[in-house]
């Protein structure tokens, strides 16, 4: 339920596509910051990823955990990448990506360096802004991890503190990694901004209501990147026109049947990137 709420309102709100009121879009995400701090998400996702999709040393999404996973040629190969194709490695990284990665480690590193993943810079926050930010992180940790230990025995508290966060993180990673990090999209590039947005994205399950609602419209990734300020409920209506224009001008319109095919293509890409470059 947490994931469905986040992907169907939080994401749109931070793209200022949930409401015609900028105040609603700006403030509502702070009611349920389950993926990351909204201010960090603006820098990482809206400013970094959407503007520089899959571009080396510019897209912050390419280097969240370079010590464990290599999904792009811009990431220096390490011996640890040899096993990244193993399901156990993928599940481990995906399980902690949100709760430990986006919410805590990336946050701390960004505040220390005033740069998100060393590619998206931002101004040093004021003392009041920093205090509010730290307070928000503390509240998240209390609600996400600490509260069960005040109500349940240790063994049951451990379950409540880990399982929901792991499931949420898996839902997030499944719906974000399969849209860009596949063989034909990961290293695509075009100097035309809109063409670049198309060829670096992949749709999936365009005729599936489940794919649409479970991904919050992220299965229409091409349309989302072309029109990020349009609410995801309108993306299916835009899709036929976008596909027609792509066909007219010979631009690849990447789309697969559903989750299974998209995940298989992502895993194939992950396996290919585990090989040491010559």
Secondary structure, 3 states (H helix, E strand, C coil): CHHHHHHHHHHHHHCCCCCCCHHHHHHHHHHCCCCCCHHHHHHHHHHHHCCCCCCCCCCHHHCCCCCCCCCCCCCCCCHHHHHCCCHHHHHHHHHHHHHHHHHHHHHHHHHHHCEECCCEECCCCCHHHHHHHHHHHHHHHHHHHHCHHHHCCHHHHHHHHHHHHHHHHHHHHHHHHCCCCCHHHHCCCCCCHHHHHHHCCCEECCCCHHHHHHHCCHHHHHHHHHCCCCCHHHHHHHHHHHHHHHHHHCCCCCEECCHHHHHHHHHHHHHHHCCCCC
